[in-house]
Amino acid sequence: MARKYKNHDPEEDLPGKSEASTAIVPPCWLCGRLTGKTIVWHHPVPKSRGGRDVVPMHAICQQTLIVNFTNSELQRNGMNVENLLADPAVRKFVDWVANKDPDFTATIARKQR
């Protein structure tokens, strides 16, 4: 059945709704810094391995995970970020990026396999 008023937002008329209350910036799942203008919704367990949950991340943090872990390793770790941070390369990256701007981006070197 079609909606009678398809363009009407039911929360539009509520008092107290403002731009500031809807602009909540989530922290990055890996590094814990606030995300910037670009938020990447990352599947900690890859979709190819049955992952459905998504978490907010910086693009540079997602690239770091993709470079340092295979899909099998990501599936084994699941939503446990502490296991990922135990990897020396990831810990070094998180310590390095801790004081950077939320919209900071850089090229990530490929891991030698």
Steps between C-alpha positions, in 0.01 A plus 500: 500500500638841407557769758260789501770765563820354361706822528408586858761443771315408824783643714501828309248669729647383831631777729869495584613336178798692369794455266743458791312206651501303174869562421647243739847398387581136585851394604708276277472133594874436463681812621233661718538848346188686390421444135512796265298593194542156344382198696568153363256235623725195531398135544734363774407151382514517119170467315649209306539321836147570622558835670198725540602751768661828397712743701607859426863545401739742332594399148868484600418266791299270273788491250735400781280205594465388139876515446596318820235228525345243270124438497556180698690688771232768516233230531687336790535831685140603437393810694794474744707811430748415778622197302558720196688757709727223632661482155823708513444667161146607589606622847782704343253653251243588771770663714623697197155621388380589853585872470399546136200698372178292463504556122870409468578257220822341376620212287528171685792272407411145402599223740766265364344152487 
